[in-house]
């Protein structure tokens, strides 16, 4: 019976745990995070939950980054034309 009760509680609490997402970071915090990784940020286009960033990477090459606006994680880095 205890197993059933614990399982029931876990199922009831699970939606609340999944509903919690990271709060969006401020634009200045996102830029600071990229600069801390060695990028020189040139331009930022915020597109809802992600942003497109034109930057110079640590090798001095122009790149386009796709960044998760909530976490600051770089999800894609490509050559910027």
VEXFIDREN-972974 format. One record per residue (C-alpha): residue number from 1; residue in one letter; x negated, y negated, z. Coordinates in nm, 2 decimals. Layout:
REM residues N
R num residu      x      y      z
R NUM      A      X      Y      Z
...
//
This chain:
REM residues 81
R num residu      x      y      z
R   1      X   0.00   0.00   0.00
R   2      X  -0.29  -0.24   0.08
R   3      X  -0.43  -0.19  -0.27
R   4      X  -0.09  -0.28  -0.43
R   5      X  -0.07  -0.59  -0.21
R   6      X  -0.42  -0.70  -0.30
R   7      X  -0.36  -0.64  -0.66
R   8      X  -0.04  -0.84  -0.65
R   9      X  -0.21  -1.13  -0.48
R  10      X  -0.49  -1.12  -0.74
R  11      X  -0.24  -1.12  -1.03
R  12      X  -0.05  -1.42  -0.87
R  13      X  -0.37  -1.62  -0.83
R  14      X  -0.53  -1.54  -1.17
R  15      X  -0.32  -1.79  -1.37
R  16      X  -0.43  -2.07  -1.14
R  17      X  -0.80  -1.97  -1.18
R  18      X  -0.77  -1.96  -1.56
R  19      X  -0.58  -2.29  -1.57
R  20      X  -0.87  -2.48  -1.41
R  21      X  -1.10  -2.62  -1.67
R  22      X  -1.40  -2.84  -1.65
R  23      X  -1.31  -3.21  -1.64
R  24      X  -1.44  -3.40  -1.94
R  25      X  -1.77  -3.57  -1.88
R  26      X  -1.81  -3.94  -1.95
R  27      X  -1.96  -4.04  -2.28
R  28      X  -2.27  -4.19  -2.10
R  29      X  -2.32  -3.86  -1.91
R  30      X  -2.30  -3.66  -2.23
R  31      X  -2.55  -3.88  -2.40
R  32      X  -2.78  -3.87  -2.09
R  33      X  -2.76  -3.49  -2.10
R  34      X  -2.87  -3.48  -2.47
R  35      X  -3.15  -3.73  -2.40
R  36      X  -3.27  -3.52  -2.11
R  37      X  -3.30  -3.23  -2.37
R  38      X  -3.52  -3.45  -2.58
R  39      X  -3.28  -3.58  -2.84
R  40      X  -3.26  -3.95  -2.94
R  41      X  -2.89  -4.02  -2.99
R  42      X  -2.81  -4.24  -3.29
R  43      X  -2.43  -4.21  -3.33
R  44      X  -2.15  -4.03  -3.16
R  45      X  -1.80  -3.95  -3.30
R  46      X  -1.57  -3.82  -3.03
R  47      X  -1.32  -3.57  -3.17
R  48      X  -1.10  -3.47  -2.88
R  49      X  -1.26  -3.18  -2.69
R  50      X  -1.58  -3.19  -2.90
R  51      X  -1.81  -3.46  -3.04
R  52      X  -2.03  -3.49  -3.35
R  53      X  -2.36  -3.65  -3.27
R  54      X  -2.63  -3.78  -3.51
R  55      X  -2.96  -3.76  -3.34
R  56      X  -3.33  -3.71  -3.38
R  57      X  -3.46  -3.38  -3.24
R  58      X  -3.78  -3.31  -3.05
R  59      X  -3.96  -3.25  -3.38
R  60      X  -3.86  -3.60  -3.51
R  61      X  -3.61  -3.46  -3.76
R  62      X  -3.26  -3.60  -3.80
R  63      X  -3.00  -3.35  -3.69
R  64      X  -2.62  -3.33  -3.65
R  65      X  -2.50  -3.18  -3.33
R  66      X  -2.16  -3.04  -3.24
R  67      X  -2.12  -3.08  -2.86
R  68      X  -1.85  -2.96  -2.63
R  69      X  -1.72  -3.28  -2.47
R  70      X  -1.62  -3.10  -2.15
R  71      X  -1.95  -2.92  -2.08
R  72      X  -2.21  -3.10  -2.28
R  73      X  -2.31  -2.77  -2.44
R  74      X  -2.45  -2.79  -2.79
R  75      X  -2.25  -2.55  -3.00
R  76      X  -2.42  -2.62  -3.33
R  77      X  -2.73  -2.80  -3.46
R  78      X  -2.78  -2.86  -3.82
R  79      X  -2.99  -3.08  -4.05
R  80      X  -2.84  -3.42  -4.10
R  81      X  -2.85  -3.54  -4.45
//
